Amino acid sequence: MHRLLVPAALVFVLTFSLSPPGGVSARPAPAGPGSADWSQFRGPTGQGHAEGKNLPTEWGPDKNVAWRTELPGAGWSSPVVAAGKIYLTAAVPQGDGPKPDQSLRALRLDGKTGSIDWNKEVFRQDGKTAPNIHSKNSHASPTPVVEGDKVYVHFGHMGTACLGAKDGSAVWSSQALKYSPVHGNGGSPILVGDKLIFSIDGTDKQAVVALDKKSGKVLWQTPRNAKPTKAFSFGTPLLITVNGQDQLVSQGSDVVMALEPKTGKEIWRVRYTGYSIVPRPVYGNGVVYLSTGYDNPVLYAIRADGKGDVTDTHVAWTAKKGAPRNASPLLIGDALYVVSDSGVLTCFDAATGSERWGEGLGGAYSASPVFAGGRVYLLSEDGTGTVFNPGSSYDQVAKNKLGERALASCAVDGDALLLRTAKALYRIEKK
């Protein structure tokens, strides 16, 4: 559940000082649609990197806020940006009471002014039959994906839709993929060629699904075949390339799978113990890095050149200290940064898994970190933004407070930071 993707921004290319293990020829995830934009969850590569060079390091309610726009209803989807327009989703309760109907909506805002261009209902959720959601979730948590003149929105078990980016008009919608969620929806979709791909991880069904992005029809559906004790999860797939072959890495309860994007055929898998997966994996130097979620998260570093079940052969290292349940890892060069739910920031050597340093930040964390302009941006659940310089020791640049609850991951638009709170969307930019 993402709490979760800049005009003029370029794809940030990861560099590594290490040789890929086993001679693997590897590169980071290829850029998604509109690679000059923050068009999907965690940006162009899906790994939290942006090219912005002049982002502010300090902000507050009255400092470096270009605009603040109140948002309707509730939602923890991250904002995405394309061609100067911002897209997100929200769930607006229809009436009072403990379980009102929910209007599941998509919105577009103008990036310069913050004004809402359009606000359209996509689905209506019956409050009487709606499953209960976690207190840290919402009925609108998956992050949209935008490509050209289309925006794709996903509401988990409630359905998926394609809208016209210009006016929010319906291109297609589908509610054919029913399943039984726990704690609500969460995992975001991604675009790979002609396919919109996402995970289904409920109590009754666990699979990875590819839809035709033009029609919404199911092209393939690959079951996880993991038989987990607790089956529900909220993972977002990651597209990577290993030895010239694209792989779709998708985490679920007790298993991570790599699939062929064109066919859904499984390439490799690793078994572990973990459920309610929220963090999105990251990739570099031929290795996939991930966290196993609840109850006791473990960081895994998995060499991505295997075939079949590679649990016993391709796990490079594991680490328990500081592993997150919610925030995604951040890979910068040969360093892996993670922030735990309790606010412990840890830097690991990406090759060996040895701890380089750790720092207690205080507070609780769900939002995934962002790397932009040579600095790392973190956002705690109470709306405190921490900025630090990556390196051999913790080097804090600034700490900033907005005083509003924040679970959504930030986005980057040029030299501005887009920050969603429980009440509003902020554009943080130097004045």
C-alpha positions as CSV (number, residue, x, y, z in Angstrom):
1,M,0.0,0.0,0.0
2,H,1.8,3.0,-1.2
3,R,1.6,5.9,1.0
4,L,3.0,3.8,-3.6
5,L,6.1,8.0,-10.3
6,V,8.9,15.3,-13.9
7,P,8.7,17.3,-16.9
8,A,12.3,18.0,-17.9
9,A,13.6,15.2,-15.7
10,L,15.8,12.6,-17.2
11,V,16.3,9.0,-16.2
12,F,18.9,8.8,-13.4
13,V,21.4,6.2,-14.4
14,L,22.8,4.1,-11.5
15,T,26.6,3.6,-11.4
16,F,28.3,0.8,-9.6
17,S,31.9,0.4,-8.5
18,L,31.5,-3.3,-8.2
19,S,31.7,-5.9,-10.9
20,P,28.4,-7.8,-11.4
21,P,28.4,-11.2,-9.7
22,G,28.9,-14.1,-12.0
23,G,29.7,-11.8,-14.9
24,V,26.1,-10.8,-15.3
25,S,25.4,-8.0,-17.8
26,A,22.8,-5.9,-16.1
27,R,21.3,-2.5,-16.0
28,P,18.7,-0.8,-13.9
29,A,15.0,-1.1,-14.7
30,P,14.4,0.4,-18.1
31,A,12.5,3.7,-18.0
32,G,8.8,3.5,-18.1
33,P,6.4,5.4,-20.2
34,G,7.3,9.1,-20.6
35,S,10.7,8.6,-19.1
36,A,11.2,12.4,-18.9
37,D,8.3,12.4,-16.4
38,W,7.6,10.9,-12.9
39,S,4.9,8.8,-14.5
40,Q,4.7,5.8,-12.2
41,F,5.2,4.8,-8.5
42,R,8.8,5.7,-7.5
43,G,9.6,7.6,-10.8
44,P,11.0,6.8,-14.2
45,T,12.9,3.7,-13.2
46,G,10.5,2.7,-10.4
47,Q,13.3,3.0,-7.9
48,G,13.0,6.4,-6.4
49,H,15.6,8.3,-8.5
50,A,15.1,11.7,-10.2
51,E,17.3,14.1,-12.1
52,G,16.1,17.3,-10.4
53,K,19.2,19.3,-9.3
54,N,17.8,22.3,-7.5
55,L,15.2,20.9,-5.1
56,P,14.7,22.8,-1.9
57,T,16.2,21.2,1.2
58,E,14.1,23.3,3.6
59,W,10.4,23.9,3.7
60,G,7.5,24.4,6.1
61,P,3.9,25.7,6.1
62,D,5.1,29.2,5.1
63,K,8.4,28.3,3.5
64,N,9.1,27.2,-0.1
65,V,5.5,26.1,-0.7
66,A,4.6,27.1,-4.2
67,W,1.0,26.0,-3.6
68,R,-1.1,23.8,-1.4
69,T,-4.3,22.3,-2.8
70,E,-6.9,20.6,-0.6
71,L,-7.9,17.2,-1.9
72,P,-11.3,15.6,-1.7
73,G,-11.9,12.5,0.4
74,A,-9.0,10.3,1.3
75,G,-6.2,8.4,-0.5
76,W,-2.6,7.4,-0.1
77,S,-1.8,6.9,-3.8
78,S,1.3,8.9,-4.8
79,P,1.1,11.7,-7.3
80,V,2.4,11.1,-10.8
81,V,3.5,13.8,-13.3
82,A,3.5,14.0,-17.1
83,A,3.7,17.1,-19.3
84,G,3.1,19.5,-16.5
85,K,0.0,17.7,-15.2
86,I,-0.3,15.8,-11.9
87,Y,-2.6,12.7,-11.5
88,L,-3.7,11.0,-8.4
89,T,-6.7,9.1,-6.9
90,A,-9.0,9.6,-4.0
91,A,-12.0,7.9,-2.3
92,V,-14.8,10.3,-1.3
93,P,-17.3,9.0,1.2
94,Q,-20.9,9.3,0.2
95,G,-22.7,10.2,3.4
96,D,-22.0,9.6,7.0
97,G,-21.9,6.5,9.1
98,P,-19.2,3.9,9.8
99,K,-19.2,2.4,6.3
100,P,-20.6,4.8,3.7
101,D,-20.4,4.2,0.0
102,Q,-17.2,5.4,-1.5
103,S,-16.8,7.3,-4.8
104,L,-13.5,6.1,-6.2
105,R,-12.1,9.0,-8.2
106,A,-9.3,10.1,-10.4
107,L,-8.0,13.7,-10.4
108,R,-5.8,15.9,-12.5
109,L,-4.1,19.0,-11.2
110,D,-2.1,21.7,-13.0
111,G,1.5,21.5,-12.0
112,K,2.2,25.2,-12.0
113,T,-0.9,26.4,-10.2
114,G,-2.2,23.4,-8.2
115,S,-5.7,24.0,-9.6
116,I,-7.8,20.9,-10.1
117,D,-8.4,20.4,-13.9
118,W,-10.8,17.5,-13.5
119,N,-12.2,15.2,-10.9
120,K,-14.0,12.1,-12.2
121,E,-15.6,9.1,-10.5
122,V,-14.3,5.8,-11.9
123,F,-16.0,3.3,-9.6
124,R,-18.6,3.3,-6.8
125,Q,-17.9,1.0,-3.8
126,D,-20.8,-0.2,-1.8
127,G,-20.1,0.6,1.8
128,K,-22.2,-2.3,3.1
129,T,-20.2,-4.9,1.3
130,A,-16.8,-3.2,1.3
131,P,-14.1,-5.1,3.2
132,N,-12.5,-3.4,6.2
133,I,-9.3,-1.6,5.5
134,H,-6.3,-1.1,7.7
135,S,-6.0,2.2,9.6
136,K,-2.9,3.0,7.6
137,N,-4.6,2.2,4.3
138,S,-7.3,3.9,2.2
139,H,-9.7,2.9,-0.5
140,A,-7.4,4.7,-3.0
141,S,-3.9,3.6,-2.3
142,P,-2.5,2.3,-5.7
143,T,-0.6,4.9,-7.6
144,P,-1.7,5.7,-11.2
145,V,0.4,5.3,-14.3
146,V,0.4,7.9,-17.1
147,E,1.5,7.5,-20.7
148,G,0.9,10.0,-23.5
149,D,-2.8,10.9,-23.6
150,K,-3.8,8.1,-21.2
151,V,-3.8,7.6,-17.5
152,Y,-4.4,4.2,-15.9
153,V,-5.9,4.0,-12.4
154,H,-6.2,0.9,-10.3
155,F,-8.3,0.2,-7.2
156,G,-7.3,-3.3,-6.4
157,H,-10.2,-5.7,-6.0
158,M,-12.6,-2.9,-7.1
159,G,-11.2,-2.7,-10.6
160,T,-8.9,-1.0,-13.1
161,A,-9.6,1.7,-15.7
162,C,-8.0,3.7,-18.5
163,L,-9.0,7.4,-18.8
164,G,-8.2,10.1,-21.3
165,A,-5.6,12.3,-19.7
166,K,-7.0,15.5,-21.1
167,D,-10.5,15.3,-19.6
168,G,-10.7,12.1,-17.6
169,S,-13.1,10.5,-20.0
170,A,-13.5,6.7,-19.8
171,V,-11.6,4.7,-22.4
172,W,-12.2,1.4,-20.8
173,S,-12.8,-0.1,-17.3
174,S,-12.8,-3.6,-15.9
175,Q,-14.1,-5.2,-12.7
176,A,-13.6,-8.8,-14.0
177,L,-10.7,-9.7,-11.7
178,K,-12.5,-10.3,-8.4
179,Y,-10.6,-11.5,-5.3
180,S,-10.9,-11.2,-1.5
181,P,-8.5,-8.6,-0.1
182,V,-7.4,-8.1,3.4
183,H,-6.9,-4.5,4.8
184,G,-8.0,-3.1,1.4
185,N,-6.0,-2.4,-1.8
186,G,-2.4,-1.2,-2.3
187,G,-0.1,-2.5,-5.0
188,S,0.3,-0.2,-8.0
189,P,0.2,-1.2,-11.7
190,I,3.1,-0.7,-14.2
191,L,3.2,-0.4,-18.0
192,V,5.4,-2.8,-20.0
193,G,5.0,-2.3,-23.8
194,D,1.4,-3.0,-24.6
195,K,0.6,-4.4,-21.2
196,L,-0.7,-3.0,-17.9
197,I,0.6,-5.4,-15.2
198,F,-0.2,-5.7,-11.5
199,S,-0.4,-8.2,-8.7
200,I,-3.4,-9.9,-7.1
201,D,-2.7,-11.1,-3.6
202,G,-5.9,-11.9,-1.7
203,T,-7.0,-14.8,0.5
204,D,-8.5,-16.7,-2.4
205,K,-6.2,-15.8,-5.3
206,Q,-2.5,-14.9,-5.6
207,A,-1.3,-14.1,-9.1
208,V,0.4,-11.6,-11.5
209,V,-1.9,-10.3,-14.2
210,A,-1.3,-8.5,-17.5
211,L,-4.1,-6.6,-19.3
212,D,-4.1,-5.2,-22.8
213,K,-3.5,-1.5,-22.2
214,K,-5.8,-0.6,-25.1
215,S,-8.8,-2.7,-24.2
216,G,-8.4,-3.9,-20.6
217,K,-8.7,-7.6,-21.6
218,V,-6.6,-10.1,-19.7
219,L,-3.6,-11.2,-21.8
220,W,-2.1,-13.6,-19.2
221,Q,-2.4,-14.5,-15.6
222,T,0.3,-16.3,-13.7
223,P,-0.5,-17.9,-10.3
224,R,2.1,-17.7,-7.6
225,N,1.7,-21.3,-6.4
226,A,3.3,-20.5,-3.1
227,K,0.5,-21.7,-0.6
228,P,1.4,-19.0,2.0
229,T,0.1,-19.1,5.5
230,K,-1.1,-15.5,5.2
231,A,-1.8,-14.9,1.5
232,F,-2.5,-11.2,1.3
233,S,0.1,-8.7,0.0
234,F,0.3,-5.3,-1.8
235,G,3.4,-5.6,-4.0
236,T,4.2,-3.5,-7.1
237,P,6.2,-5.2,-9.8
238,L,9.5,-4.0,-11.1
239,L,10.8,-4.3,-14.7
240,I,14.5,-5.1,-15.0
241,T,16.9,-6.3,-17.7
242,V,19.4,-9.1,-17.2
243,N,21.7,-10.3,-20.0
244,G,19.5,-8.6,-22.5
245,Q,16.3,-10.3,-21.2
246,D,13.5,-8.3,-19.6
247,Q,12.3,-9.7,-16.3
248,L,9.2,-8.7,-14.3
249,V,10.0,-9.1,-10.6
250,S,6.9,-9.5,-8.5
251,Q,6.7,-10.1,-4.7
252,G,3.9,-11.8,-2.9
253,S,3.5,-13.6,0.4
254,D,6.3,-16.1,1.0
255,V,7.7,-15.8,-2.6
256,V,9.3,-13.4,-5.2
257,M,8.9,-14.4,-8.8
258,A,10.6,-13.2,-12.0
259,L,8.4,-13.5,-15.1
260,E,8.7,-13.0,-18.9
261,P,6.7,-9.8,-19.4
262,K,5.4,-11.0,-22.9
263,T,4.1,-14.3,-21.8
264,G,3.9,-14.4,-18.0
265,K,6.2,-17.5,-18.0
266,E,8.1,-17.9,-14.7
267,I,11.9,-17.4,-15.0
268,W,13.0,-17.8,-11.4
269,R,11.6,-17.7,-7.8
270,V,12.9,-17.4,-4.3
271,R,11.0,-18.6,-1.2
272,Y,11.0,-16.7,2.1
273,T,8.7,-16.1,5.1
274,G,6.7,-12.9,4.9
275,Y,3.3,-11.5,4.0
276,S,1.5,-8.1,3.6
277,I,4.3,-7.1,1.2
278,V,4.4,-3.4,0.7
279,P,8.0,-2.3,-0.3
280,R,8.8,-2.3,-4.0
281,P,12.1,-4.1,-4.9
282,V,15.1,-2.3,-6.3
283,Y,17.7,-3.6,-8.7
284,G,21.3,-2.9,-9.7
285,N,24.6,-4.7,-10.3
286,G,22.7,-7.9,-11.3
287,V,21.0,-8.1,-7.9
288,V,17.4,-7.6,-6.8
289,Y,17.0,-6.2,-3.3
290,L,13.8,-6.6,-1.4
291,S,12.2,-6.8,2.1
292,T,9.9,-9.6,3.2
293,G,7.3,-7.5,4.9
294,Y,5.4,-8.7,8.0
295,D,5.8,-9.8,10.7
296,N,9.6,-9.9,11.0
297,P,11.1,-8.3,7.8
298,V,14.3,-9.5,6.3
299,L,16.3,-7.9,3.5
300,Y,17.2,-10.2,0.7
301,A,19.8,-9.6,-2.0
302,I,19.1,-12.0,-4.9
303,R,21.3,-12.5,-8.0
304,A,18.9,-12.3,-10.9
305,D,20.5,-14.6,-13.4
306,G,19.0,-17.8,-12.2
307,K,16.4,-20.3,-13.5
308,G,13.8,-22.1,-11.6
309,D,13.7,-22.2,-7.8
310,V,17.0,-20.5,-6.8
311,T,16.4,-20.1,-3.1
312,D,19.4,-22.2,-2.2
313,T,21.7,-20.9,-4.9
314,H,21.2,-17.2,-5.7
315,V,20.6,-15.4,-2.4
316,A,23.7,-13.3,-2.1
317,W,23.0,-12.1,1.5
318,T,20.2,-11.4,4.0
319,A,20.0,-8.9,6.8
320,K,17.4,-8.3,9.5
321,K,18.5,-5.1,11.2
322,G,16.6,-2.1,10.0
323,A,14.5,-4.0,7.4
324,P,11.3,-2.1,6.5
325,R,7.8,-3.4,6.4
326,N,6.5,-0.4,4.3
327,A,9.1,1.9,2.9
328,S,10.9,0.6,-0.2
329,P,14.7,0.3,-0.3
330,L,16.8,2.9,-2.1
331,L,19.9,1.8,-4.0
332,I,22.6,4.5,-4.7
333,G,25.8,3.2,-6.3
334,D,27.2,0.5,-4.1
335,A,25.0,1.5,-1.1
336,L,21.6,0.3,-0.1
337,Y,19.6,2.6,2.2
338,V,16.5,1.4,4.2
339,V,14.3,3.1,6.8
340,S,12.5,0.9,9.2
341,D,8.9,1.5,10.3
342,S,10.3,2.8,13.6
343,G,12.6,5.4,11.9
344,V,15.9,3.6,12.0
345,L,17.9,4.6,8.8
346,T,20.5,2.0,7.8
347,C,23.1,2.0,5.1
348,F,24.3,-1.4,3.8
349,D,27.1,-2.4,1.5
350,A,25.1,-3.5,-1.4
351,A,27.6,-6.2,-2.4
352,T,28.1,-7.9,1.0
353,G,25.2,-6.8,3.2
354,S,27.5,-5.5,5.9
355,E,26.2,-2.5,7.8
356,R,28.1,0.8,7.1
357,W,26.1,3.0,9.5
358,G,22.8,3.4,11.2
359,E,20.9,6.4,12.5
360,G,17.8,6.8,14.6
361,L,15.6,9.4,13.0
362,G,12.6,9.1,15.3
363,G,9.0,8.8,14.3
364,A,7.3,6.2,12.1
365,Y,7.9,5.7,8.4
366,S,5.8,4.3,5.5
367,A,6.6,6.5,2.5
368,S,9.5,5.4,0.3
369,P,12.6,7.5,0.0
370,V,13.5,9.6,-3.0
371,F,17.0,10.4,-4.4
372,A,17.2,13.7,-6.3
373,G,19.9,16.3,-6.8
374,G,22.4,14.2,-5.0
375,R,20.4,14.1,-1.8
376,V,18.0,11.7,-0.2
377,Y,14.5,12.8,0.9
378,L,12.6,10.9,3.6
379,L,9.0,11.6,4.9
380,S,7.7,10.4,8.2
381,E,4.1,9.6,9.0
382,D,3.8,12.8,11.0
383,G,4.8,14.9,8.0
384,T,8.5,15.5,9.0
385,G,10.8,15.6,6.0
386,T,14.4,14.7,6.5
387,V,17.1,15.4,3.9
388,F,20.5,13.9,4.0
389,N,23.6,13.4,1.8
390,P,24.4,9.8,1.0
391,G,27.9,8.7,1.9
392,S,30.1,6.9,4.3
393,S,28.4,8.4,7.3
394,Y,25.0,10.0,8.2
395,D,25.1,13.6,7.0
396,Q,21.9,15.4,7.7
397,V,21.1,18.5,5.6
398,A,17.8,19.6,7.0
399,K,14.7,18.5,8.9
400,N,11.3,20.0,8.0
401,K,7.8,19.8,9.5
402,L,4.5,20.4,7.9
403,G,2.3,19.1,10.8
404,E,0.1,16.9,8.6
405,R,-0.1,13.1,8.5
406,A,1.7,11.7,5.5
407,L,1.9,8.1,4.3
408,A,2.2,8.6,0.5
409,S,5.6,8.5,-1.2
410,C,6.7,11.8,-2.7
411,A,7.1,12.6,-6.4
412,V,9.5,14.9,-8.2
413,D,8.5,17.5,-10.9
414,G,11.6,19.2,-12.3
415,D,13.1,21.0,-9.3
416,A,10.0,20.6,-7.1
417,L,8.9,18.0,-4.6
418,L,5.3,16.9,-4.7
419,L,4.2,15.9,-1.2
420,R,0.8,14.4,-0.4
421,T,-0.7,14.6,3.1
422,A,-4.0,13.4,4.5
423,K,-5.5,16.8,3.6
424,A,-3.7,18.2,0.7
425,L,-1.1,18.1,-2.1
426,Y,1.9,20.4,-1.7
427,R,4.4,21.7,-4.3
428,I,7.6,22.3,-2.5
429,E,9.8,24.6,-4.6
430,K,12.5,27.2,-4.0
431,K,11.0,30.7,-4.1
